[in-house]
Amino acid sequence: MKKQIIIVVIILTVMAAGCRSLLGKDSLRLYDLEADRTWVGEEALDRLRETRIVVVGEQHTNAAHHRAQLAVVQALHQAGKEIAIGLEMFRHESQADLERWVAGAIEEPDFKTVYLDNWNFDWDLYRPIFLYARQQNIPMLGLNVPRNLSSQVAHHGFKSLSDEQRAGLHAVVCDVTPQYREFIRQAYGAHAHGAMQFENFCEAQLLWDVSMAKNAVDYLNAHPEATLVVLAGSGHARKMGIPTQVQKLSDLPVVVLLPETHGIFEADNTSETDADYLIRP
């Protein structure tokens, strides 16, 4: 009898955990940076219903940030929105592989190899998002540029690209706000190792913003009822990044969310010039 009770308790615990993981629609909490208040559940969803692009930032190695991203995807999906997931982590040239994944036409070990060819952060951090998209048949969109393109710009500048390579991109120059320039300079210090001129490195960073914005806008123009949830590093996700480039290409409404994180994204160090909302745990 005790054994049966223990089994029942375990089953109920697992079921409860599964229900909690799918409570995005009801448990979503968004701190409004402009209004200085928190919206919960349906009121939080109301802030996202009319937008076409929801950009959700991340620190790539922070598992809590990826859980917050999944919560947003779940909330919109459970609310009946037609959604797709746009990925900084995948090059646009890998789109066929993403479609095979969502369709269940490729097994996880093989897809993981594709993922690691596109992105060099732990698959397990992103796996729940990819599994949810597969289970719910949510389209996934590769937004980023070919690796050789960004490398060429980083070393030789945007002007070094051929007309064919530029294909539909407006001119990329390092003409950004002082705040964004400082962010890019910090990234330059962490990654450039003196091998690239700063202006070229800056153009390479902007090339990602421009390309991701263009691919996002192209998708939404082809799918006028859809909302695209864009997952990207916090630098690209901030209003000065991808959203600024979207505004140059279209009048599609964009909302920016950053996961509230102690010492990183908080109400007292993040403003409405960075994002619209903080996702609260």
Sequence and secondary structure as in RCSB ss.txt:
>XXXX:A:sequence
MKKQIIIVVIILTVMAAGCRSLLGKDSLRLYDLEADRTWVGEEALDRLRETRIVVVGEQHTNAAHHRAQLAVVQA
LHQAGKEIAIGLEMFRHESQADLERWVAGAIEEPDFKTVYLDNWNFDWDLYRPIFLYARQQNIPMLGLNVPRNLS
SQVAHHGFKSLSDEQRAGLHAVVCDVTPQYREFIRQAYGAHAHGAMQFENFCEAQLLWDVSMAKNAVDYLNAHPE
ATLVVLAGSGHARKMGIPTQVQKLSDLPVVVLLPETHGIFEADNTSETDADYLIRP
>XXXX:A:secstr
 HHHHHHHHHHHHHHHHHHHHT HHHH EEEETTTTEEEETHHHHHTTTT SEEEEEE TT HHHHHHHHHHHHH
HHHTT  EEEEEEEEEGGGHHHHHHHHTT S HHHHHHHHHHH  S HHHHHHHHHHHHHHT  EEEEE  HHHH
HHHHHH GGGS HHHHTT         HHHHHHHHHHHHHHTTTSS HHHHHHHHHHHHHHHHHHHHHHHHH TT
 EEEEEEEHHHHSTTTHHHHHHHH    EEEEEE BTTTB TTT  TTT SEEE  
